[in-house]
Amino acid sequence: MTPMEFSEIRKSFGMGRKEFGDLLGYTGHGRNIWITIKRYETGERDIPPMVERVVLLLSWFKSDFGYLPDLGRGERAPLELPAEFVE
């Protein structure tokens, strides 16, 4: 996966960098998550293979079902984004 593809998928989800990092399971301070995702998108840091696979699986899930899963709920339910992220 190229940095451009990574960025395009995040944008297709309608998410900011921090929200996307949260979805991928990153923890810690919001600024650190934002910077990590930025580094993947600019090619400053290689995208780890496991992160690439999770992004692809989420992309395929969304194309099949029309929504992202809410992984934080622990059940199969649509992810509800805050109103400011909904197009």
C-alpha positions in Angstrom: 0.0 0.0 0.0 1.4 3.4 -0.9 1.1 6.4 1.3 -1.3 8.0 -1.2 -3.6 4.9 -1.1 -3.5 5.0 2.7 -4.4 8.7 2.7 -7.2 8.2 0.2 -8.8 5.4 2.2 -8.7 7.5 5.3 -10.4 10.4 3.4 -13.0 8.0 1.9 -14.0 7.1 5.5 -14.5 10.8 6.2 -12.1 10.7 9.1 -9.4 12.9 10.4 -6.0 11.5 11.2 -6.6 11.1 15.0 -10.0 9.4 14.4 -8.5 7.1 11.9 -5.7 6.2 14.3 -8.2 5.5 17.0 -10.1 3.2 14.6 -6.9 1.3 13.8 -6.3 0.8 17.6 -3.6 3.3 18.3 -3.6 4.5 21.9 -1.9 7.4 23.7 -2.0 11.1 23.2 -4.1 12.4 20.3 -1.2 14.4 18.9 1.1 11.4 18.8 -1.6 9.4 16.9 -2.1 12.3 14.5 1.7 12.5 13.8 2.0 8.7 13.3 -0.8 8.7 10.7 0.7 11.8 9.0 4.1 10.0 8.8 2.4 7.0 7.1 0.6 9.3 4.6 3.7 11.3 3.7 6.0 8.3 3.3 8.1 9.5 6.2 7.6 6.1 7.9 6.7 2.7 6.3 3.2 1.5 6.9 3.5 -1.7 9.0 2.1 -4.8 7.3 -0.5 -5.4 10.1 -1.8 -1.8 9.8 -2.0 -2.2 6.0 -4.0 -5.4 6.4 -6.4 -3.8 8.9 -6.9 -0.8 6.6 -7.6 -3.1 3.6 -10.1 -5.2 5.7 -11.9 -2.1 6.9 -12.0 -0.8 3.3 -13.5 -4.0 2.0 -16.0 -4.2 4.9 -17.2 -0.7 4.1 -17.5 -1.4 0.4 -19.5 -4.6 1.2 -21.8 -3.3 4.0 -21.8 0.5 3.4 -20.6 1.4 6.9 -17.6 0.9 9.2 -17.9 -1.4 12.2 -17.9 0.1 15.6 -15.0 -1.9 17.0 -15.2 -0.2 20.4 -18.7 -1.6 21.2 -17.6 -5.2 20.9 -20.5 -6.1 18.7 -21.4 -5.9 15.0 -22.9 -2.5 14.7 -22.3 0.5 12.4 -19.7 3.1 13.5 -21.5 6.4 14.2 -19.3 9.3 13.5 -19.8 12.7 15.1 -21.9 15.1 13.1 -18.9 17.2 12.0 -17.4 14.2 10.1 -20.6 13.3 8.2 -20.7 14.6 4.7 
